[in-house]
Amino acid sequence: MAGLTLTAHCKTLTPMLSGGANPRETFELRAQSVKGALRFWWRAFHAYETEAKLFEEESRLFGGKMHNSSDNQWEAVASSFRLDVFSDLHTKKVLKPGRGSGFGDNISSLWGDGIRYFLFPVLHHKGMIHNSGKGGKPVVREGLRFRIRVFVPDGNKAVLEDMLRALWLLMNLGGLGGRSRRGAGAFVVEKFRPALKELSLSDVPDFDCGSYEEPAKYIKDGVDMIRNKWFHIKPPFSLPDYTAFRPGHSEIHVCLDPDCRQGAGALKAMEAVGQRMKKFRYINPYEEARQMHHALTGEGPTQPKFKVLEKAQMGLPIIYNFRGRGQFDNKREPPKIVGGYKAEGVVYDETRRKPNEKSEKNVNRRASPLLISCHVFKKRPYAVICHFPAPILPDGQRIWLKSKRGDHDHYPKAPTGYDYTDRMLKTGDVINGKKLPSIFSAFRECRKLYSRPRAVASVSVQKAAKPLSRPGTGSARPPQASARPVRPTSVPEPGKSLKPPALNSAPEPDESLEPEDLEKQKINCLRKSSARKDKLPWFLGEISGPPSESGKKQKWPCILWYLEGETLKKEPDKWYVRNKQLSSVSRVKQEKDSLFLCTKKSDAHTPSQGQYLYNIAAVPK
């Protein structure tokens, strides 16, 4: 069979950081980088009965190692395709780092504070690119054109279709190069040569969104098509141990029309997200930061007292730098760095309460489960925000807060929920009476394509991780087709393959999952609610936004639902629930989209008092 060749002509929409042999000096978009990104998205949207099968199919397509049961050996296999990348690089597009003791190009006139925040690893706070010896590297401006050429030697269309599905995900949900999870490296495929319609391919999403009326429908149709093709198991789905899409655990949102005065096109969406994220993450969670700061300045105990590091929900490592006393006690003092912490993973003996800081298994990096990609739809900027939760650390490890002074180390646990990320995305927060708006509030419209049911939001994400053996070790018995997924010891990053799974790993139990259909879920909640003795009807309350007021007067806006026969109806007018009412019921979460039972009157004999709700109760299990 004759070989197949397809070339995708692409253009970047946001700044890109990418390098080759000398990444601090020269920009280079390499084929290995693109292939690694395709591999990541292929893996993130595949689901098999066993992880052994996932590893086998990934190796068959991208290259890797496969087990030969006849002689019990792991054999190297080549990729089923060849990939080449060509860049049309112009010097005026490249922003260069500094040399010697100087800084590089000044980008403060090109991009706003939000984009500079996302690119902070290579930028000085004055808005200039760092010296190449101090972390600076070339940054390419938006508008770079490049080509991705895929050649399938045996002409197998199934291989080309798999590559195109992965490319569609990479284009719409991700990006290329450094900081791609924070909006950098976003691109669009402008055309194919030859045109896709000439190849008669099946189950490949449309790369041209022009026939759609809005981007949410375009993204949803593409994801659904790929999911139906690549998911080889049925719900309920268990929480993956690496960054992957699983309905019921993962979230995908499309946010349209950023309310931002800076930037244009995709840059405007990236700027809006960056501005909100920067404000929200500064000394938030406040109590964590305050305790660390006071431990370093001698204003509190030698070690912080909190037991869980909530901010680690966004990935590891985390670098903390505290600039003087004024950050936490409102004193006007000149800012100066008084010290800080670095947060990463460490093997921890819970019995002896002792860390193993020299262990080779210590996890010093966990990529963020939040992926942001910025685009333009018919001149309307939008951002696709994916939240793909997975365990922050493998079982048996804690967070190691390494003090820069060396005598204030602390070992809190990894977070087991997503409250911090949910507040940052959806509801915002209030720190010392100052409102921190959410990322979603920076856009005029946010569409929820896949969501996590509220009952799943607080499920523990730090499950036991079973070790995987290297090639040539373990039992010669091949994995059984009915075995459930094996848990890896670490989270695979884009561009890296999964380690070969142990051949004799034991299965683990599945987790239960709430129904995806939110309307059906609300109907079930009302159906299951038992009648009240005072005969007041139950309503289903749904928190619809961030709280207003502060302190004892704080209240949450709500939507009220009720059943009329078998039909779910929405109660008109505005409704509110007091914060103290929510806090009195442990199973009701104080966040947007939370559900709870309530009544419109306090009892059958007392008239309704305004638009406040009463008798708050948790929804039936």
Number of C-alpha atoms within 10 A of each C-alpha: 7 9 12 17 17 19 18 21 17 20 20 24 25 27 28 29 23 21 20 14 9 10 15 21 19 16 22 21 19 17 16 14 20 22 22 18 24 28 24 23 23 24 23 19 20 21 22 18 18 20 21 27 17 19 20 18 17 22 22 17 18 21 17 21 21 20 20 12 11 7 8 16 15 17 12 13 14 13 15 18 21 15 18 15 19 15 15 9 16 10 8 8 14 20 20 25 27 22 15 9 11 13 21 22 19 17 17 15 7 12 17 21 17 23 27 23 18 23 22 16 16 23 25 19 13 12 22 22 30 28 24 22 14 19 14 25 28 26 24 24 19 20 16 21 19 19 18 20 18 19 18 20 14 13 16 15 16 12 17 21 16 19 20 24 26 23 24 24 23 23 23 23 25 27 30 25 20 19 20 22 23 24 34 28 28 30 28 21 20 12 15 17 12 12 12 15 8 8 11 8 13 9 14 19 20 16 20 12 15 12 8 13 11 14 23 20 15 19 23 16 15 19 21 12 14 21 17 11 15 17 15 11 12 9 12 16 16 17 26 24 25 24 27 23 25 24 22 24 24 21 20 26 22 23 26 25 21 27 14 16 10 16 16 15 20 26 28 29 33 31 28 28 30 23 20 21 20 14 17 24 14 11 19 19 16 14 15 18 22 18 20 27 28 18 21 23 16 10 11 15 14 17 20 23 16 15 14 16 21 21 22 24 24 20 17 21 20 17 12 19 17 23 17 19 20 14 16 18 9 8 10 10 11 9 12 12 10 15 17 21 23 18 26 25 26 25 23 22 13 11 6 7 8 11 17 13 13 9 11 9 15 21 23 16 18 24 18 20 22 20 20 25 29 32 28 20 17 12 11 17 21 28 30 24 26 23 26 22 25 24 26 32 33 27 17 15 25 28 30 27 26 19 20 16 12 8 12 18 20 21 26 19 21 25 24 21 19 21 18 20 20 17 20 21 22 20 24 24 20 16 13 7 10 9 16 20 21 23 25 25 21 21 21 11 14 20 15 13 16 19 19 20 23 17 16 15 19 13 14 14 22 20 18 16 17 18 16 21 18 12 18 14 13 15 13 17 11 14 19 14 11 9 16 20 24 24 25 23 20 24 21 18 17 19 16 12 19 23 18 23 26 26 20 17 21 13 14 13 8 12 10 13 18 15 15 15 11 13 12 11 14 20 18 14 19 20 15 11 17 10 11 9 7 9 9 15 15 23 23 26 28 23 23 20 17 22 25 15 10 13 10 9 11 14 21 22 20 26 20 25 20 20 16 9 7 9 9 15 13 13 14 9 9 12 21 23 22 19 18 13 15 20 13 11 14 10 14 20 20 20 23 21 18 17 27 26 23 22 20 20 19 17 14 12 8 8 10 15 11 11 15 19 23 19 14 23 21 18 20 13 8
